[in-house]
Every structure is written in structure tokens, then in C-alpha cells.
């Protein structure tokens, strides 16, 4: 697991405490209990704090899965 995945996984576990550790990388809005707009705002806040990158809510609104968040973050961090 890359450092990015390890850090992002820990944020998902903080945002969604009922999420099984083994299911983090497959998490989607449909498969994750409690993933609503409020949880998305909280996740965006956690990601911003951890990685020092700001995301507007339009961008975060497209975060429908772990993979979508990871891709958005990867693009931001790569420049």
C-alpha cells in the first residue's frame, strides 16, 4: 500500500467509523453507511487538513467513491 493510500484510508476510517478496514479501497457512497453530503464535507475537511490541499465543494461533490477521492487528490498533488 502506498503512503497516499495509507493516509487516505485512515481518513476514510475516521469519516466512516463503521467501515471495515478491508473494505476502504472499495468504498462507494452506495456501499458505505452514512455517506451523505455532510459526511462528504467532513471527508473533504479531513483530506484538506492531512494533505494541505483545498478542495471546493463542487469538486468534493463528485467524490462518490474512495477511488474518486484518490484520483482527485492524486491530480492535485501532482501539480
mmCIF file of the N, C-alpha and C atoms, coordinates in Angstrom:
data_MODEL
# 
_entry.id   MODEL 
# 
loop_
_atom_site.group_PDB 
_atom_site.id 
_atom_site.type_symbol 
_atom_site.label_atom_id 
_atom_site.label_alt_id 
_atom_site.label_comp_id 
_atom_site.label_asym_id 
_atom_site.label_entity_id 
_atom_site.label_seq_id 
_atom_site.pdbx_PDB_ins_code 
_atom_site.Cartn_x 
_atom_site.Cartn_y 
_atom_site.Cartn_z 
_atom_site.occupancy 
_atom_site.B_iso_or_equiv 
_atom_site.pdbx_formal_charge 
_atom_site.auth_seq_id 
_atom_site.auth_comp_id 
_atom_site.auth_asym_id 
_atom_site.auth_atom_id 
_atom_site.pdbx_PDB_model_num 
ATOM 1   N N  . UNK A 1 1  ? 0.843   -1.174 0.000   1.00 0.00 ? 1  UNK A N  1 
ATOM 2   C CA . UNK A 1 1  ? 0.000   0.000  0.000   1.00 0.00 ? 1  UNK A CA 1 
ATOM 3   C C  . UNK A 1 1  ? 0.888   1.236  0.000   1.00 0.00 ? 1  UNK A C  1 
ATOM 4   N N  . UNK A 1 2  ? 0.585   2.168  -0.870  1.00 0.00 ? 2  UNK A N  1 
ATOM 5   C CA . UNK A 1 2  ? 1.371   3.391  -0.950  1.00 0.00 ? 2  UNK A CA 1 
ATOM 6   C C  . UNK A 1 2  ? 1.088   4.289  0.254   1.00 0.00 ? 2  UNK A C  1 
ATOM 7   N N  . UNK A 1 3  ? 1.955   5.268  0.452   1.00 0.00 ? 3  UNK A N  1 
ATOM 8   C CA . UNK A 1 3  ? 1.757   6.234  1.529   1.00 0.00 ? 3  UNK A CA 1 
ATOM 9   C C  . UNK A 1 3  ? 0.445   6.990  1.327   1.00 0.00 ? 3  UNK A C  1 
ATOM 10  N N  . UNK A 1 4  ? 0.137   7.335  0.089   1.00 0.00 ? 4  UNK A N  1 
ATOM 11  C CA . UNK A 1 4  ? -1.113  8.027  -0.216  1.00 0.00 ? 4  UNK A CA 1 
ATOM 12  C C  . UNK A 1 4  ? -2.300  7.169  0.209   1.00 0.00 ? 4  UNK A C  1 
ATOM 13  N N  . UNK A 1 5  ? -2.286  5.897  -0.156  1.00 0.00 ? 5  UNK A N  1 
ATOM 14  C CA . UNK A 1 5  ? -3.384  5.008  0.216   1.00 0.00 ? 5  UNK A CA 1 
ATOM 15  C C  . UNK A 1 5  ? -3.488  4.823  1.724   1.00 0.00 ? 5  UNK A C  1 
ATOM 16  N N  . UNK A 1 6  ? -2.369  4.703  2.394   1.00 0.00 ? 6  UNK A N  1 
ATOM 17  C CA . UNK A 1 6  ? -2.388  4.534  3.849   1.00 0.00 ? 6  UNK A CA 1 
ATOM 18  C C  . UNK A 1 6  ? -2.986  5.759  4.527   1.00 0.00 ? 6  UNK A C  1 
ATOM 19  N N  . UNK A 1 7  ? -2.568  6.933  4.101   1.00 0.00 ? 7  UNK A N  1 
ATOM 20  C CA . UNK A 1 7  ? -3.079  8.164  4.691   1.00 0.00 ? 7  UNK A CA 1 
ATOM 21  C C  . UNK A 1 7  ? -4.555  8.372  4.373   1.00 0.00 ? 7  UNK A C  1 
ATOM 22  N N  . UNK A 1 8  ? -4.925  8.131  3.123   1.00 0.00 ? 8  UNK A N  1 
ATOM 23  C CA . UNK A 1 8  ? -6.311  8.313  2.715   1.00 0.00 ? 8  UNK A CA 1 
ATOM 24  C C  . UNK A 1 8  ? -7.210  7.279  3.383   1.00 0.00 ? 8  UNK A C  1 
ATOM 25  N N  . UNK A 1 9  ? -6.741  6.059  3.504   1.00 0.00 ? 9  UNK A N  1 
ATOM 26  C CA . UNK A 1 9  ? -7.525  5.021  4.178   1.00 0.00 ? 9  UNK A CA 1 
ATOM 27  C C  . UNK A 1 9  ? -7.817  5.406  5.620   1.00 0.00 ? 9  UNK A C  1 
ATOM 28  N N  . UNK A 1 10 ? -6.832  5.967  6.300   1.00 0.00 ? 10 UNK A N  1 
ATOM 29  C CA . UNK A 1 10 ? -7.060  6.369  7.696   1.00 0.00 ? 10 UNK A CA 1 
ATOM 30  C C  . UNK A 1 10 ? -8.096  7.479  7.777   1.00 0.00 ? 10 UNK A C  1 
ATOM 31  N N  . UNK A 1 11 ? -8.141  8.353  6.778   1.00 0.00 ? 11 UNK A N  1 
ATOM 32  C CA . UNK A 1 11 ? -9.152  9.408  6.766   1.00 0.00 ? 11 UNK A CA 1 
ATOM 33  C C  . UNK A 1 11 ? -10.540 8.840  6.538   1.00 0.00 ? 11 UNK A C  1 
ATOM 34  N N  . UNK A 1 12 ? -10.637 7.854  5.651   1.00 0.00 ? 12 UNK A N  1 
ATOM 35  C CA . UNK A 1 12 ? -11.924 7.191  5.420   1.00 0.00 ? 12 UNK A CA 1 
ATOM 36  C C  . UNK A 1 12 ? -12.415 6.504  6.691   1.00 0.00 ? 12 UNK A C  1 
ATOM 37  N N  . UNK A 1 13 ? -11.511 5.874  7.411   1.00 0.00 ? 13 UNK A N  1 
ATOM 38  C CA . UNK A 1 13 ? -11.897 5.201  8.657   1.00 0.00 ? 13 UNK A CA 1 
ATOM 39  C C  . UNK A 1 13 ? -12.338 6.208  9.717   1.00 0.00 ? 13 UNK A C  1 
ATOM 40  N N  . UNK A 1 14 ? -11.753 7.397  9.706   1.00 0.00 ? 14 UNK A N  1 
ATOM 41  C CA . UNK A 1 14 ? -12.165 8.448  10.637  1.00 0.00 ? 14 UNK A CA 1 
ATOM 42  C C  . UNK A 1 14 ? -13.534 9.006  10.252  1.00 0.00 ? 14 UNK A C  1 
ATOM 43  N N  . UNK A 1 15 ? -13.769 9.175  8.970   1.00 0.00 ? 15 UNK A N  1 
ATOM 44  C CA . UNK A 1 15 ? -15.037 9.741  8.497   1.00 0.00 ? 15 UNK A CA 1 
ATOM 45  C C  . UNK A 1 15 ? -16.181 8.738  8.583   1.00 0.00 ? 15 UNK A C  1 
ATOM 46  N N  . UNK A 1 16 ? -15.852 7.463  8.414   1.00 0.00 ? 16 UNK A N  1 
ATOM 47  C CA . UNK A 1 16 ? -16.866 6.404  8.405   1.00 0.00 ? 16 UNK A CA 1 
ATOM 48  C C  . UNK A 1 16 ? -16.460 5.313  9.386   1.00 0.00 ? 16 UNK A C  1 
ATOM 49  N N  . UNK A 1 17 ? -16.702 5.532  10.678  1.00 0.00 ? 17 UNK A N  1 
ATOM 50  C CA . UNK A 1 17 ? -16.209 4.610  11.704  1.00 0.00 ? 17 UNK A CA 1 
ATOM 51  C C  . UNK A 1 17 ? -16.735 3.178  11.577  1.00 0.00 ? 17 UNK A C  1 
ATOM 52  N N  . UNK A 1 18 ? -17.856 2.971  10.929  1.00 0.00 ? 18 UNK A N  1 
ATOM 53  C CA . UNK A 1 18 ? -18.397 1.623  10.764  1.00 0.00 ? 18 UNK A CA 1 
ATOM 54  C C  . UNK A 1 18 ? -17.808 0.875  9.580   1.00 0.00 ? 18 UNK A C  1 
ATOM 55  N N  . UNK A 1 19 ? -16.944 1.533  8.832   1.00 0.00 ? 19 UNK A N  1 
ATOM 56  C CA . UNK A 1 19 ? -16.366 0.929  7.636   1.00 0.00 ? 19 UNK A CA 1 
ATOM 57  C C  . UNK A 1 19 ? -15.302 -0.097 8.007   1.00 0.00 ? 19 UNK A C  1 
ATOM 58  N N  . UNK A 1 20 ? -15.388 -1.257 7.434   1.00 0.00 ? 20 UNK A N  1 
ATOM 59  C CA . UNK A 1 20 ? -14.412 -2.322 7.655   1.00 0.00 ? 20 UNK A CA 1 
ATOM 60  C C  . UNK A 1 20 ? -13.093 -1.938 6.979   1.00 0.00 ? 20 UNK A C  1 
ATOM 61  N N  . UNK A 1 21 ? -12.004 -2.129 7.689   1.00 0.00 ? 21 UNK A N  1 
ATOM 62  C CA . UNK A 1 21 ? -10.674 -1.777 7.178   1.00 0.00 ? 21 UNK A CA 1 
ATOM 63  C C  . UNK A 1 21 ? -10.435 -2.385 5.795   1.00 0.00 ? 21 UNK A C  1 
ATOM 64  N N  . UNK A 1 22 ? -10.849 -3.620 5.604   1.00 0.00 ? 22 UNK A N  1 
ATOM 65  C CA . UNK A 1 22 ? -10.636 -4.300 4.330   1.00 0.00 ? 22 UNK A CA 1 
ATOM 66  C C  . UNK A 1 22 ? -11.501 -3.793 3.201   1.00 0.00 ? 22 UNK A C  1 
ATOM 67  N N  . UNK A 1 23 ? -12.510 -2.991 3.524   1.00 0.00 ? 23 UNK A N  1 
ATOM 68  C CA . UNK A 1 23 ? -13.435 -2.502 2.501   1.00 0.00 ? 23 UNK A CA 1 
ATOM 69  C C  . UNK A 1 23 ? -13.186 -1.054 2.110   1.00 0.00 ? 23 UNK A C  1 
ATOM 70  N N  . UNK A 1 24 ? -12.194 -0.428 2.714   1.00 0.00 ? 24 UNK A N  1 
ATOM 71  C CA . UNK A 1 24 ? -11.969 1.003  2.488   1.00 0.00 ? 24 UNK A CA 1 
ATOM 72  C C  . UNK A 1 24 ? -11.746 1.308  1.011   1.00 0.00 ? 24 UNK A C  1 
ATOM 73  N N  . UNK A 1 25 ? -10.850 0.603  0.370   1.00 0.00 ? 25 UNK A N  1 
ATOM 74  C CA . UNK A 1 25 ? -10.487 0.945  -1.020  1.00 0.00 ? 25 UNK A CA 1 
ATOM 75  C C  . UNK A 1 25 ? -11.606 0.651  -2.009  1.00 0.00 ? 25 UNK A C  1 
ATOM 76  N N  . UNK A 1 26 ? -12.611 -0.113 -1.586  1.00 0.00 ? 26 UNK A N  1 
ATOM 77  C CA . UNK A 1 26 ? -13.766 -0.397 -2.443  1.00 0.00 ? 26 UNK A CA 1 
ATOM 78  C C  . UNK A 1 26 ? -14.981 0.434  -2.042  1.00 0.00 ? 26 UNK A C  1 
ATOM 79  N N  . UNK A 1 27 ? -14.812 1.348  -1.086  1.00 0.00 ? 27 UNK A N  1 
ATOM 80  C CA . UNK A 1 27 ? -15.931 2.132  -0.566  1.00 0.00 ? 27 UNK A CA 1 
ATOM 81  C C  . UNK A 1 27 ? -16.528 3.045  -1.631  1.00 0.00 ? 27 UNK A C  1 
ATOM 82  N N  . UNK A 1 28 ? -17.849 3.068  -1.661  1.00 0.00 ? 28 UNK A N  1 
ATOM 83  C CA . UNK A 1 28 ? -18.610 3.982  -2.518  1.00 0.00 ? 28 UNK A CA 1 
ATOM 84  C C  . UNK A 1 28 ? -19.723 4.585  -1.672  1.00 0.00 ? 28 UNK A C  1 
ATOM 85  N N  . UNK A 1 29 ? -20.354 5.613  -2.195  1.00 0.00 ? 29 UNK A N  1 
ATOM 86  C CA . UNK A 1 29 ? -21.479 6.203  -1.483  1.00 0.00 ? 29 UNK A CA 1 
ATOM 87  C C  . UNK A 1 29 ? -22.580 5.173  -1.275  1.00 0.00 ? 29 UNK A C  1 
ATOM 88  N N  . UNK A 1 30 ? -22.810 4.344  -2.266  1.00 0.00 ? 30 UNK A N  1 
ATOM 89  C CA . UNK A 1 30 ? -23.878 3.347  -2.173  1.00 0.00 ? 30 UNK A CA 1 
ATOM 90  C C  . UNK A 1 30 ? -23.559 2.228  -1.194  1.00 0.00 ? 30 UNK A C  1 
ATOM 91  N N  . UNK A 1 31 ? -22.288 1.904  -1.020  1.00 0.00 ? 31 UNK A N  1 
ATOM 92  C CA . UNK A 1 31 ? -21.920 0.765  -0.177  1.00 0.00 ? 31 UNK A CA 1 
ATOM 93  C C  . UNK A 1 31 ? -21.516 1.154  1.245   1.00 0.00 ? 31 UNK A C  1 
ATOM 94  N N  . UNK A 1 32 ? -21.444 2.448  1.523   1.00 0.00 ? 32 UNK A N  1 
ATOM 95  C CA . UNK A 1 32 ? -20.944 2.913  2.810   1.00 0.00 ? 32 UNK A CA 1 
ATOM 96  C C  . UNK A 1 32 ? -22.047 3.615  3.597   1.00 0.00 ? 32 UNK A C  1 
ATOM 97  N N  . UNK A 1 33 ? -22.414 3.015  4.716   1.00 0.00 ? 33 UNK A N  1 
ATOM 98  C CA . UNK A 1 33 ? -23.447 3.595  5.568   1.00 0.00 ? 33 UNK A CA 1 
ATOM 99  C C  . UNK A 1 33 ? -23.018 4.978  6.053   1.00 0.00 ? 33 UNK A C  1 
ATOM 100 N N  . UNK A 1 34 ? -23.940 5.918  5.971   1.00 0.00 ? 34 UNK A N  1 
ATOM 101 C CA . UNK A 1 34 ? -23.674 7.259  6.475   1.00 0.00 ? 34 UNK A CA 1 
ATOM 102 C C  . UNK A 1 34 ? -22.978 8.191  5.503   1.00 0.00 ? 34 UNK A C  1 
ATOM 103 N N  . UNK A 1 35 ? -22.686 7.722  4.289   1.00 0.00 ? 35 UNK A N  1 
ATOM 104 C CA . UNK A 1 35 ? -22.017 8.599  3.336   1.00 0.00 ? 35 UNK A CA 1 
ATOM 105 C C  . UNK A 1 35 ? -23.068 9.475  2.665   1.00 0.00 ? 35 UNK A C  1 
ATOM 106 N N  . UNK A 1 36 ? -23.205 10.667 3.182   1.00 0.00 ? 36 UNK A N  1 
ATOM 107 C CA . UNK A 1 36 ? -24.130 11.644 2.646   1.00 0.00 ? 36 UNK A CA 1 
ATOM 108 C C  . UNK A 1 36 ? -23.369 12.955 2.431   1.00 0.00 ? 36 UNK A C  1 
ATOM 109 N N  . UNK A 1 37 ? -24.084 14.022 2.163   1.00 0.00 ? 37 UNK A N  1 
ATOM 110 C CA . UNK A 1 37 ? -23.403 15.291 1.880   1.00 0.00 ? 37 UNK A CA 1 
ATOM 111 C C  . UNK A 1 37 ? -22.636 15.808 3.096   1.00 0.00 ? 37 UNK A C  1 
ATOM 112 N N  . UNK A 1 38 ? -23.157 15.588 4.283   1.00 0.00 ? 38 UNK A N  1 
ATOM 113 C CA . UNK A 1 38 ? -22.456 16.020 5.493   1.00 0.00 ? 38 UNK A CA 1 
ATOM 114 C C  . UNK A 1 38 ? -21.155 15.238 5.659   1.00 0.00 ? 38 UNK A C  1 
ATOM 115 N N  . UNK A 1 39 ? -21.204 13.937 5.415   1.00 0.00 ? 39 UNK A N  1 
ATOM 116 C CA . UNK A 1 39 ? -20.002 13.108 5.508   1.00 0.00 ? 39 UNK A CA 1 
ATOM 117 C C  . UNK A 1 39 ? -18.981 13.517 4.448   1.00 0.00 ? 39 UNK A C  1 
ATOM 118 N N  . UNK A 1 40 ? -19.450 13.911 3.276   1.00 0.00 ? 40 UNK A N  1 
ATOM 119 C CA . UNK A 1 40 ? -18.543 14.368 2.223   1.00 0.00 ? 40 UNK A CA 1 
ATOM 120 C C  . UNK A 1 40 ? -17.817 15.634 2.648   1.00 0.00 ? 40 UNK A C  1 
ATOM 121 N N  . UNK A 1 41 ? -18.536 16.562 3.287   1.00 0.00 ? 41 UNK A N  1 
ATOM 122 C CA . UNK A 1 41 ? -17.913 17.793 3.784   1.00 0.00 ? 41 UNK A CA 1 
ATOM 123 C C  . UNK A 1 41 ? -16.870 17.450 4.842   1.00 0.00 ? 41 UNK A C  1 
ATOM 124 N N  . UNK A 1 42 ? -17.207 16.537 5.736   1.00 0.00 ? 42 UNK A N  1 
ATOM 125 C CA . UNK A 1 42 ? -16.261 16.134 6.771   1.00 0.00 ? 42 UNK A CA 1 
ATOM 126 C C  . UNK A 1 42 ? -15.027 15.472 6.145   1.00 0.00 ? 42 UNK A C  1 
ATOM 127 N N  . UNK A 1 43 ? -15.248 14.597 5.175   1.00 0.00 ? 43 UNK A N  1 
ATOM 128 C CA . UNK A 1 43 ? -14.135 13.940 4.495   1.00 0.00 ? 43 UNK A CA 1 
ATOM 129 C C  . UNK A 1 43 ? -13.253 14.970 3.795   1.00 0.00 ? 43 UNK A C  1 
ATOM 130 N N  . UNK A 1 44 ? -13.867 15.929 3.118   1.00 0.00 ? 44 UNK A N  1 
ATOM 131 C CA . UNK A 1 44 ? -13.095 16.983 2.441   1.00 0.00 ? 44 UNK A CA 1 
ATOM 132 C C  . UNK A 1 44 ? -12.249 17.756 3.439   1.00 0.00 ? 44 UNK A C  1 
ATOM 133 N N  . UNK A 1 45 ? -12.819 18.042 4.596   1.00 0.00 ? 45 UNK A N  1 
ATOM 134 C CA . UNK A 1 45 ? -12.079 18.755 5.635   1.00 0.00 ? 45 UNK A CA 1 
ATOM 135 C C  . UNK A 1 45 ? -10.891 17.937 6.128   1.00 0.00 ? 45 UNK A C  1 
ATOM 136 N N  . UNK A 1 46 ? -11.106 16.644 6.336   1.00 0.00 ? 46 UNK A N  1 
ATOM 137 C CA . UNK A 1 46 ? -10.020 15.763 6.769   1.00 0.00 ? 46 UNK A CA 1 
ATOM 138 C C  . UNK A 1 46 ? -8.911  15.678 5.717   1.00 0.00 ? 46 UNK A C  1 
ATOM 139 N N  . UNK A 1 47 ? -9.310  15.568 4.457   1.00 0.00 ? 47 UNK A N  1 
ATOM 140 C CA . UNK A 1 47 ? -8.331  15.484 3.360   1.00 0.00 ? 47 UNK A CA 1 
ATOM 141 C C  . UNK A 1 47 ? -7.533  16.783 3.273   1.00 0.00 ? 47 UNK A C  1 
ATOM 142 N N  . UNK A 1 48 ? -8.222  17.909 3.378   1.00 0.00 ? 48 UNK A N  1 
ATOM 143 C CA . UNK A 1 48 ? -7.539  19.201 3.329   1.00 0.00 ? 48 UNK A CA 1 
ATOM 144 C C  . UNK A 1 48 ? -6.526  19.332 4.462   1.00 0.00 ? 48 UNK A C  1 
ATOM 145 N N  . UNK A 1 49 ? -6.933  18.934 5.655   1.00 0.00 ? 49 UNK A N  1 
ATOM 146 C CA . UNK A 1 49 ? -6.036  19.031 6.807   1.00 0.00 ? 49 UNK A CA 1 
ATOM 147 C C  . UNK A 1 49 ? -4.828  18.106 6.667   1.00 0.00 ? 49 UNK A C  1 
ATOM 148 N N  . UNK A 1 50 ? -5.061  16.892 6.224   1.00 0.00 ? 50 UNK A N  1 
ATOM 149 C CA . UNK A 1 50 ? -3.982  15.901 6.116   1.00 0.00 ? 50 UNK A CA 1 
ATOM 150 C C  . UNK A 1 50 ? -2.987  16.240 5.006   1.00 0.00 ? 50 UNK A C  1 
ATOM 151 N N  . UNK A 1 51 ? -3.501  16.698 3.863   1.00 0.00 ? 51 UNK A N  1 
ATOM 152 C CA . UNK A 1 51 ? -2.648  16.877 2.695   1.00 0.00 ? 51 UNK A CA 1 
ATOM 153 C C  . UNK A 1 51 ? -2.341  18.338 2.380   1.00 0.00 ? 51 UNK A C  1 
ATOM 154 N N  . UNK A 1 52 ? -2.974  19.272 3.094   1.00 0.00 ? 52 UNK A N  1 
ATOM 155 C CA . UNK A 1 52 ? -2.701  20.682 2.854   1.00 0.00 ? 52 UNK A CA 1 
ATOM 156 C C  . UNK A 1 52 ? -3.188  21.174 1.511   1.00 0.00 ? 52 UNK A C  1 
ATOM 157 N N  . UNK A 1 53 ? -4.203  20.535 0.989   1.00 0.00 ? 53 UNK A N  1 
ATOM 158 C CA . UNK A 1 53 ? -4.774  20.908 -0.301  1.00 0.00 ? 53 UNK A CA 1 
ATOM 159 C C  . UNK A 1 53 ? -6.230  21.284 -0.110  1.00 0.00 ? 53 UNK A C  1 
ATOM 160 N N  . UNK A 1 54 ? -6.632  22.435 -0.639  1.00 0.00 ? 54 UNK A N  1 
ATOM 161 C CA . UNK A 1 54 ? -8.020  22.865 -0.544  1.00 0.00 ? 54 UNK A CA 1 
ATOM 162 C C  . UNK A 1 54 ? -8.839  22.352 -1.712  1.00 0.00 ? 54 UNK A C  1 
ATOM 163 N N  . UNK A 1 55 ? -10.042 21.922 -1.412  1.00 0.00 ? 55 UNK A N  1 
ATOM 164 C CA . UNK A 1 55 ? -10.966 21.446 -2.444  1.00 0.00 ? 55 UNK A CA 1 
ATOM 165 C C  . UNK A 1 55 ? -12.259 22.236 -2.322  1.00 0.00 ? 55 UNK A C  1 
ATOM 166 N N  . UNK A 1 56 ? -12.779 22.728 -3.458  1.00 0.00 ? 56 UNK A N  1 
ATOM 167 C CA . UNK A 1 56 ? -14.067 23.395 -3.370  1.00 0.00 ? 56 UNK A CA 1 
ATOM 168 C C  . UNK A 1 56 ? -15.171 22.343 -3.305  1.00 0.00 ? 56 UNK A C  1 
ATOM 169 N N  . UNK A 1 57 ? -16.316 22.742 -2.848  1.00 0.00 ? 57 UNK A N  1 
ATOM 170 C CA . UNK A 1 57 ? -17.386 21.774 -2.623  1.00 0.00 ? 57 UNK A CA 1 
ATOM 171 C C  . UNK A 1 57 ? -17.925 21.194 -3.927  1.00 0.00 ? 57 UNK A C  1 
ATOM 172 N N  . UNK A 1 58 ? -17.794 21.905 -5.039  1.00 0.00 ? 58 UNK A N  1 
ATOM 173 C CA . UNK A 1 58 ? -18.201 21.340 -6.325  1.00 0.00 ? 58 UNK A CA 1 
ATOM 174 C C  . UNK A 1 58 ? -17.339 20.128 -6.663  1.00 0.00 ? 58 UNK A C  1 
ATOM 175 N N  . UNK A 1 59 ? -16.056 20.238 -6.398  1.00 0.00 ? 59 UNK A N  1 
ATOM 176 C CA . UNK A 1 59 ? -15.145 19.124 -6.661  1.00 0.00 ? 59 UNK A CA 1 
ATOM 177 C C  . UNK A 1 59 ? -15.426 17.970 -5.706  1.00 0.00 ? 59 UNK A C  1 
ATOM 178 N N  . UNK A 1 60 ? -15.586 18.284 -4.430  1.00 0.00 ? 60 UNK A N  1 
ATOM 179 C CA . UNK A 1 60 ? -15.851 17.240 -3.434  1.00 0.00 ? 60 UNK A CA 1 
ATOM 180 C C  . UNK A 1 60 ? -17.206 16.575 -3.671  1.00 0.00 ? 60 UNK A C  1 
ATOM 181 N N  . UNK A 1 61 ? -18.143 17.282 -4.256  1.00 0.00 ? 61 UNK A N  1 
ATOM 182 C CA . UNK A 1 61 ? -19.456 16.696 -4.542  1.00 0.00 ? 61 UNK A CA 1 
ATOM 183 C C  . UNK A 1 61 ? -19.352 15.538 -5.529  1.00 0.00 ? 61 UNK A C  1 
ATOM 184 N N  . UNK A 1 62 ? -18.284 15.503 -6.305  1.00 0.00 ? 62 UNK A N  1 
ATOM 185 C CA . UNK A 1 62 ? -18.066 14.417 -7.266  1.00 0.00 ? 62 UNK A CA 1 
ATOM 186 C C  . UNK A 1 62 ? -17.393 13.211 -6.630  1.00 0.00 ? 62 UNK A C  1 
ATOM 187 N N  . UNK A 1 63 ? -17.055 13.291 -5.353  1.00 0.00 ? 63 UNK A N  1 
ATOM 188 C CA . UNK A 1 63 ? -16.402 12.189 -4.660  1.00 0.00 ? 63 UNK A CA 1 
ATOM 189 C C  . UNK A 1 63 ? -17.439 11.130 -4.299  1.00 0.00 ? 63 UNK A C  1 
ATOM 190 N N  . UNK A 1 64 ? -17.629 10.185 -5.172  1.00 0.00 ? 64 UNK A N  1 
ATOM 191 C CA . UNK A 1 64 ? -18.635 9.143  -4.948  1.00 0.00 ? 64 UNK A CA 1 
ATOM 192 C C  . UNK A 1 64 ? -18.017 7.811  -4.542  1.00 0.00 ? 64 UNK A C  1 
ATOM 193 N N  . UNK A 1 65 ? -16.700 7.783  -4.428  1.00 0.00 ? 65 UNK A N  1 
ATOM 194 C CA . UNK A 1 65 ? -16.017 6.542  -4.043  1.00 0.00 ? 65 UNK A CA 1 
ATOM 195 C C  . UNK A 1 65 ? -14.614 6.871  -3.530  1.00 0.00 ? 65 UNK A C  1 
ATOM 196 N N  . UNK A 1 66 ? -14.022 5.904  -2.877  1.00 0.00 ? 66 UNK A N  1 
ATOM 197 C CA . UNK A 1 66 ? -12.631 6.041  -2.443  1.00 0.00 ? 66 UNK A CA 1 
ATOM 198 C C  . UNK A 1 66 ? -11.758 6.350  -3.658  1.00 0.00 ? 66 UNK A C  1 
ATOM 199 N N  . UNK A 1 67 ? -11.970 5.605  -4.736  1.00 0.00 ? 67 UNK A N  1 
ATOM 200 C CA . UNK A 1 67 ? -11.151 5.782  -5.933  1.00 0.00 ? 67 UNK A CA 1 
ATOM 201 C C  . UNK A 1 67 ? -11.310 7.178  -6.526  1.00 0.00 ? 67 UNK A C  1 
ATOM 202 N N  . UNK A 1 68 ? -12.511 7.753  -6.470  1.00 0.00 ? 68 UNK A N  1 
ATOM 203 C CA . UNK A 1 68 ? -12.729 9.110  -6.983  1.00 0.00 ? 68 UNK A CA 1 
ATOM 204 C C  . UNK A 1 68 ? -11.981 10.130 -6.135  1.00 0.00 ? 68 UNK A C  1 
ATOM 205 N N  . UNK A 1 69 ? -12.000 9.947  -4.815  1.00 0.00 ? 69 UNK A N  1 
ATOM 206 C CA . UNK A 1 69 ? -11.264 10.847 -3.928  1.00 0.00 ? 69 UNK A CA 1 
ATOM 207 C C  . UNK A 1 69 ? -9.768  10.719 -4.197  1.00 0.00 ? 69 UNK A C  1 
ATOM 208 N N  . UNK A 1 70 ? -9.302  9.493  -4.331  1.00 0.00 ? 70 UNK A N  1 
ATOM 209 C CA . UNK A 1 70 ? -7.877  9.240  -4.574  1.00 0.00 ? 70 UNK A CA 1 
ATOM 210 C C  . UNK A 1 70 ? -7.429  9.889  -5.882  1.00 0.00 ? 70 UNK A C  1 
ATOM 211 N N  . UNK A 1 71 ? -8.207  9.735  -6.940  1.00 0.00 ? 71 UNK A N  1 
ATOM 212 C CA . UNK A 1 71 ? -7.862  10.311 -8.231  1.00 0.00 ? 71 UNK A CA 1 
ATOM 213 C C  . UNK A 1 71 ? -7.828  11.844 -8.153  1.00 0.00 ? 71 UNK A C  1 
ATOM 214 N N  . UNK A 1 72 ? -8.810  12.422 -7.495  1.00 0.00 ? 72 UNK A N  1 
ATOM 215 C CA . UNK A 1 72 ? -8.857  13.883 -7.328  1.00 0.00 ? 72 UNK A CA 1 
ATOM 216 C C  . UNK A 1 72 ? -7.629  14.365 -6.562  1.00 0.00 ? 72 UNK A C  1 
ATOM 217 N N  . UNK A 1 73 ? -7.284  13.663 -5.501  1.00 0.00 ? 73 UNK A N  1 
ATOM 218 C CA . UNK A 1 73 ? -6.124  14.018 -4.689  1.00 0.00 ? 73 UNK A CA 1 
ATOM 219 C C  . UNK A 1 73 ? -4.819  13.824 -5.457  1.00 0.00 ? 73 UNK A C  1 
ATOM 220 N N  . UNK A 1 74 ? -4.714  12.731 -6.180  1.00 0.00 ? 74 UNK A N  1 
ATOM 221 C CA . UNK A 1 74 ? -3.512  12.474 -6.997  1.00 0.00 ? 74 UNK A CA 1 
ATOM 222 C C  . UNK A 1 74 ? -3.284  13.607 -7.999  1.00 0.00 ? 74 UNK A C  1 
ATOM 223 N N  . UNK A 1 75 ? -4.344  14.007 -8.678  1.00 0.00 ? 75 UNK A N  1 
ATOM 224 C CA . UNK A 1 75 ? -4.227  15.101 -9.660  1.00 0.00 ? 75 UNK A CA 1 
ATOM 225 C C  . UNK A 1 75 ? -3.764  16.380 -8.994  1.00 0.00 ? 75 UNK A C  1 
ATOM 226 N N  . UNK A 1 76 ? -4.316  16.671 -7.824  1.00 0.00 ? 76 UNK A N  1 
ATOM 227 C CA . UNK A 1 76 ? -3.964  17.890 -7.111  1.00 0.00 ? 76 UNK A CA 1 
ATOM 228 C C  . UNK A 1 76 ? -2.511  17.854 -6.658  1.00 0.00 ? 76 UNK A C  1 
ATOM 229 N N  . UNK A 1 77 ? -2.064  16.725 -6.149  1.00 0.00 ? 77 UNK A N  1 
ATOM 230 C CA . UNK A 1 77 ? -0.708  16.626 -5.623  1.00 0.00 ? 77 UNK A CA 1 
ATOM 231 C C  . UNK A 1 77 ? 0.357   16.588 -6.717  1.00 0.00 ? 77 UNK A C  1 
ATOM 232 N N  . UNK A 1 78 ? -0.028  16.128 -7.905  1.00 0.00 ? 78 UNK A N  1 
ATOM 233 C CA . UNK A 1 78 ? 0.947   16.037 -9.000  1.00 0.00 ? 78 UNK A CA 1 
ATOM 234 C C  . UNK A 1 78 ? 1.129   17.360 -9.732  1.00 0.00 ? 78 UNK A C  1 
ATOM 235 N N  . UNK A 1 79 ? 0.324   18.337 -9.394  1.00 0.00 ? 79 UNK A N  1 
ATOM 236 C CA . UNK A 1 79 ? 0.574   19.634 -9.941  1.00 0.00 ? 79 UNK A CA 1 
ATOM 237 C C  . UNK A 1 79 ? -0.485  20.182 -10.801 1.00 0.00 ? 79 UNK A C  1 
# 
